């Protein structure tokens, strides 16, 4: 006779494949640092400055 579904024991391989514990937990969010990197803000500021320069170029080179 065959065994019913779900009556088998979990193998050690299934138990070993559990995900690792999170490294950093900030506000309940795993693997999240408390202070974001400064370079992200610098990239956003640089894109904004380039956009303003492009708008000024269009304004002054646009004609009368």
C-alpha positions as CSV (number, residue, x, y, z in Angstrom):
1,X,0.0,0.0,0.0
2,X,1.2,3.6,-0.7
3,X,1.8,6.3,1.8
4,X,-0.8,9.1,2.0
5,X,0.2,12.6,0.9
6,X,1.9,14.8,3.5
7,X,2.7,11.8,5.7
8,X,6.4,11.9,4.7
9,X,8.8,13.5,7.0
10,X,10.8,16.6,5.9
11,X,14.2,15.7,4.6
12,X,17.3,17.4,6.0
13,X,17.8,18.9,2.5
14,X,14.5,20.9,2.8
15,X,15.5,22.2,6.2
16,X,19.0,23.2,5.0
17,X,17.5,25.3,2.2
18,X,15.9,27.9,4.5
19,X,16.9,31.5,3.6
20,X,19.6,33.1,5.7
21,X,18.8,35.6,8.4
22,X,18.9,39.3,7.2
23,X,22.1,41.2,7.8
24,X,20.7,44.6,8.6
25,X,17.1,45.3,9.8
26,X,16.0,49.0,9.9
27,X,12.3,49.7,10.6
28,X,11.4,46.1,9.9
29,X,12.9,46.2,6.4
30,X,15.6,43.5,6.0
31,X,19.0,44.3,4.5
32,X,18.3,48.0,4.6
33,X,20.9,50.6,5.9
34,X,19.8,53.4,8.1
35,X,21.6,56.1,6.0
36,X,21.3,55.8,2.2
37,X,24.5,56.4,0.2
38,X,25.5,60.0,-0.5
39,X,26.3,59.3,-4.2
40,X,22.6,58.7,-4.9
41,X,21.8,62.3,-3.9
42,X,24.7,63.7,-5.8
43,X,23.6,61.9,-9.0
44,X,20.0,63.3,-8.6
45,X,21.4,66.8,-7.9
46,X,23.7,66.6,-11.0
47,X,20.8,65.6,-13.2
48,X,18.7,68.5,-11.9
49,X,21.6,70.9,-12.5
50,X,22.0,69.6,-16.1
51,X,18.2,70.0,-16.7
52,X,18.3,73.6,-15.5
53,X,21.3,74.4,-17.7
54,X,19.5,72.9,-20.7
55,X,16.4,75.0,-20.0
56,X,18.6,78.2,-19.7
57,X,20.3,77.3,-23.0
58,X,16.9,77.0,-24.7
59,X,15.8,80.3,-23.2
60,X,18.8,82.3,-24.2
61,X,19.4,80.7,-27.6
62,X,15.7,80.7,-28.5
63,X,15.6,84.1,-30.2
64,X,14.0,87.5,-29.6
